[in-house]
Amino acid sequence: MEKILAIWERRNCWGRFAVYSYPDCKSKNTGFETKTLWDWMELLIIPLVLAIGAYYLNRSERNTDREISTDRQKEEALQTYLDQMADLLLKKNLRTSENEEVRNVGRTRTLTVLRGLDKTRKGIVLKYLHEAGLVAKEKTIISLRGADLSGAFFWEANLVEADLRGADLRGADLSDADLSDADLSNANLNDAYLSFSLLFRTNLSGADLSSVHLMHTFFVGANLSGANLSGANLSDANLSGATMPDGTKHD
């Protein structure tokens, strides 16, 4: 029996609480036997938390660096485009040239750069084209049909008589913009913001205005024939003299 107890005692010297039950084990204490639960948390959990924190900090820094790099690339793309368009205007007489090849080059460069720009820079491109007289309704040099202007920022923009036929303006912010006499026929304005914008005699025939955001929008004399207005709230809009989707004139 004594031999069995001796074996059992030696075996429990490796146990966590052996030091309390078998004082003889103290001489063989490795330091682990007296560790409490909090001690183990300090040894294992706290380093783990620090490691996780370091991981997320590094990832956040990488994301920030990536965002800065992406923004720099977009700015460089915009500046390159503006320089190229300036060359076409000054050296190739883009504004007055009847050369279709020159116009096609300008259109291709415009459609290409728009696909990679953010909402603010898209707004800069359109304002530049409008001010340069390249997207005037009466004489369109650069067609924006199919152009990716989705989500673009045009708040308070002056786009009078602009040719935006068939442009993709989904989610674009045109709040407080002046679109008087502009042509937006067949344009996609789904979920766009037109609050307080001026659309005096604007052509919106066949345009997708579904779920458009309207608040005190001025549609006086606008052409909405064939337009999709599903989900659009026109209760605050001024539609005096406007041609409605069904072809009738609004009082």
C-alpha positions as CSV (number, residue, x, y, z in Angstrom):
1,M,0.0,0.0,0.0
2,E,2.8,2.4,0.9
3,K,4.5,1.7,-2.5
4,I,1.2,2.5,-4.3
5,L,0.9,5.8,-2.4
6,A,4.5,6.7,-3.2
7,I,3.8,6.2,-6.9
8,W,0.6,8.2,-6.8
9,E,2.4,11.0,-5.0
10,R,5.2,11.2,-7.6
11,R,2.6,11.2,-10.3
12,N,0.7,14.1,-8.8
13,C,3.8,16.1,-8.4
14,W,3.3,16.9,-12.1
15,G,-0.3,18.1,-11.3
16,R,-1.3,21.7,-11.1
17,F,-2.3,21.6,-7.4
18,A,0.2,18.9,-6.2
19,V,2.1,21.5,-4.2
20,Y,-0.9,21.9,-1.9
21,S,-1.6,18.2,-1.4
22,Y,2.0,17.0,-1.4
23,P,4.5,19.3,0.2
24,D,7.4,17.1,-0.9
25,C,6.7,18.2,-4.4
26,K,7.9,21.8,-3.6
27,S,11.5,20.8,-4.2
28,K,10.5,19.8,-7.7
29,N,8.4,22.9,-8.4
30,T,8.8,24.1,-12.0
31,G,6.9,27.3,-11.5
32,F,3.8,26.2,-13.4
33,E,2.1,24.5,-10.4
34,T,1.3,27.7,-8.6
35,K,-0.1,29.6,-11.6
36,T,-3.6,31.0,-11.1
37,L,-6.2,31.4,-13.9
38,W,-5.3,35.1,-14.1
39,D,-1.6,34.3,-14.5
40,W,-2.5,32.1,-17.4
41,M,-4.6,34.9,-18.9
42,E,-1.6,37.2,-18.6
43,L,0.7,34.7,-20.2
44,L,-1.6,33.7,-23.1
45,I,-4.5,36.0,-23.7
46,I,-2.9,39.4,-23.3
47,P,-0.1,38.6,-25.9
48,L,-2.8,37.3,-28.2
49,V,-4.8,40.5,-27.9
50,L,-1.6,42.5,-28.6
51,A,-0.9,40.4,-31.6
52,I,-4.4,40.9,-33.0
53,G,-4.2,44.6,-32.3
54,A,-0.9,44.8,-34.2
55,Y,-2.4,42.9,-37.1
56,Y,-5.4,45.2,-37.5
57,L,-3.1,48.3,-37.1
58,N,-0.9,47.1,-39.9
59,R,-3.9,46.3,-42.1
60,S,-5.3,49.7,-41.4
61,E,-2.0,51.3,-42.4
62,R,-1.9,49.2,-45.6
63,N,-5.4,50.2,-46.5
64,T,-4.6,53.9,-45.9
65,D,-1.5,53.5,-48.1
66,R,-3.6,51.8,-50.8
67,E,-6.2,54.5,-50.7
68,I,-3.6,57.2,-51.0
69,S,-2.0,55.4,-53.9
70,T,-5.4,54.9,-55.7
71,D,-6.3,58.6,-55.2
72,R,-2.9,59.6,-56.6
73,Q,-3.5,57.4,-59.7
74,K,-6.9,59.0,-60.2
75,E,-5.5,62.5,-60.0
76,E,-2.8,61.6,-62.4
77,A,-5.3,60.1,-64.8
78,L,-7.4,63.3,-64.6
79,Q,-4.5,65.6,-65.2
80,T,-3.3,63.5,-68.1
81,Y,-6.7,63.6,-69.7
82,L,-7.0,67.4,-69.3
83,D,-3.6,67.8,-70.9
84,Q,-4.6,65.5,-73.8
85,M,-7.8,67.4,-74.3
86,A,-6.0,70.7,-74.2
87,D,-3.7,69.4,-77.0
88,L,-6.7,68.4,-79.1
89,L,-8.3,71.8,-78.6
90,L,-5.2,73.9,-79.3
91,K,-3.3,71.8,-81.8
92,K,-6.1,69.8,-83.5
93,N,-8.8,72.5,-83.4
94,L,-11.2,70.0,-81.8
95,R,-13.9,72.6,-81.2
96,T,-14.2,73.6,-84.9
97,S,-12.7,70.6,-86.6
98,E,-14.9,68.5,-88.9
99,N,-12.4,65.6,-88.7
100,E,-14.3,62.7,-87.3
101,E,-11.1,60.9,-86.3
102,V,-10.1,63.8,-84.0
103,R,-13.6,63.8,-82.4
104,N,-13.5,60.1,-81.9
105,V,-10.1,60.3,-80.1
106,G,-11.6,62.9,-77.8
107,R,-14.7,60.8,-77.1
108,T,-12.7,57.6,-76.5
109,R,-10.4,59.4,-74.1
110,T,-13.4,60.8,-72.3
111,L,-15.3,57.6,-71.9
112,T,-12.1,55.8,-70.8
113,V,-11.1,58.2,-68.1
114,L,-14.6,58.5,-66.7
115,R,-14.7,54.8,-65.9
116,G,-11.8,55.1,-63.5
117,L,-12.6,58.3,-61.7
118,D,-14.4,59.0,-58.4
119,K,-17.6,61.1,-58.2
120,T,-15.8,64.5,-57.7
121,R,-13.4,64.1,-60.6
122,K,-16.3,62.9,-62.9
123,G,-17.9,66.2,-62.1
124,I,-14.8,68.1,-63.0
125,V,-14.6,66.3,-66.4
126,L,-18.2,67.2,-67.3
127,K,-17.8,70.8,-66.2
128,Y,-14.7,71.1,-68.2
129,L,-16.4,69.7,-71.3
130,H,-19.3,72.0,-70.9
131,E,-17.2,75.1,-70.3
132,A,-15.1,74.2,-73.3
133,G,-18.2,74.0,-75.5
134,L,-17.7,70.4,-76.3
135,V,-21.0,69.1,-75.1
136,A,-23.3,71.9,-76.2
137,K,-26.7,70.7,-77.4
138,E,-26.7,72.8,-80.6
139,K,-23.3,71.5,-81.6
140,T,-22.1,68.4,-79.8
141,I,-18.4,67.7,-80.3
142,I,-18.0,64.9,-77.7
143,S,-21.0,62.6,-77.4
144,L,-21.6,61.4,-73.8
145,R,-24.0,58.6,-74.8
146,G,-23.1,55.7,-72.6
147,A,-20.6,57.7,-70.6
148,D,-20.2,56.5,-67.0
149,L,-21.2,59.5,-64.9
150,S,-22.8,57.4,-62.2
151,G,-22.6,58.8,-58.8
152,A,-20.9,62.0,-60.1
153,F,-21.1,65.1,-58.1
154,F,-22.7,68.1,-59.9
155,W,-24.1,70.0,-57.0
156,E,-24.9,73.6,-58.1
157,A,-23.3,72.9,-61.6
158,N,-24.2,75.1,-64.5
159,L,-25.1,72.6,-67.3
160,V,-27.4,74.9,-69.3
161,E,-28.0,73.4,-72.8
162,A,-25.7,70.5,-72.1
163,D,-26.0,67.4,-74.3
164,L,-26.4,64.4,-71.9
165,R,-28.4,62.2,-74.1
166,G,-28.1,58.5,-73.2
167,A,-25.6,59.2,-70.4
168,D,-25.4,57.0,-67.3
169,L,-26.2,59.3,-64.4
170,R,-27.4,56.7,-61.9
171,G,-27.1,58.1,-58.4
172,A,-25.6,61.3,-59.6
173,D,-26.0,64.4,-57.4
174,L,-27.5,67.1,-59.5
175,S,-29.0,69.0,-56.5
176,D,-29.3,72.8,-57.2
177,A,-27.9,72.3,-60.7
178,D,-29.1,74.4,-63.6
179,L,-30.1,72.0,-66.5
180,S,-32.3,74.5,-68.3
181,D,-32.7,73.6,-72.0
182,A,-30.4,70.6,-71.6
183,D,-31.0,67.3,-73.4
184,L,-31.2,64.3,-71.1
185,S,-33.3,62.2,-73.4
186,N,-32.9,58.4,-72.7
187,A,-30.4,59.2,-69.9
188,N,-30.4,56.9,-66.9
189,L,-31.1,59.0,-63.8
190,N,-32.2,56.1,-61.6
191,D,-31.8,57.1,-57.9
192,A,-30.2,60.4,-58.9
193,Y,-30.6,63.6,-56.8
194,L,-32.5,66.4,-58.5
195,S,-33.7,68.3,-55.4
196,F,-33.9,72.1,-56.0
197,S,-32.5,71.6,-59.5
198,L,-33.7,73.7,-62.4
199,L,-35.0,71.7,-65.4
200,F,-36.7,74.5,-67.3
201,R,-37.6,73.2,-70.8
202,T,-35.3,70.3,-70.2
203,N,-35.7,67.3,-72.6
204,L,-36.2,64.2,-70.4
205,S,-38.1,62.1,-72.9
206,G,-37.5,58.4,-72.5
207,A,-35.2,59.0,-69.5
208,D,-35.2,56.6,-66.5
209,L,-36.2,58.7,-63.5
210,S,-37.2,55.8,-61.3
211,S,-36.6,56.4,-57.6
212,V,-35.2,59.8,-58.4
213,H,-34.9,62.1,-55.4
214,L,-37.1,65.2,-55.9
215,M,-37.7,68.1,-53.6
216,H,-38.9,71.4,-55.0
217,T,-37.5,70.4,-58.4
218,F,-38.4,72.9,-61.2
219,F,-39.8,71.0,-64.2
220,V,-41.5,73.9,-65.8
221,G,-41.9,73.2,-69.5
222,A,-39.9,70.1,-69.3
223,N,-40.5,67.2,-71.7
224,L,-41.1,64.0,-69.7
225,S,-42.8,62.0,-72.5
226,G,-42.0,58.3,-72.2
227,A,-40.0,58.9,-69.1
228,N,-40.0,56.2,-66.3
229,L,-41.1,57.9,-63.1
230,S,-41.8,54.8,-61.0
231,G,-41.0,55.4,-57.4
232,A,-40.5,59.1,-57.9
233,N,-42.4,61.5,-55.6
234,L,-43.5,64.5,-57.7
235,S,-45.6,66.1,-54.9
236,D,-43.2,68.9,-54.3
237,A,-42.1,69.4,-57.9
238,N,-43.2,72.3,-60.1
239,L,-44.5,70.7,-63.3
240,S,-46.2,73.7,-64.9
241,G,-46.5,73.2,-68.6
242,A,-44.5,70.0,-68.5
243,T,-45.3,67.2,-70.9
244,M,-46.0,64.2,-68.8
245,P,-45.0,60.6,-69.6
246,D,-48.3,59.8,-71.2
247,G,-48.0,62.8,-73.5
248,T,-50.4,65.1,-71.7
249,K,-49.6,68.6,-70.7
250,H,-49.6,69.4,-67.0
251,D,-51.5,72.5,-66.0
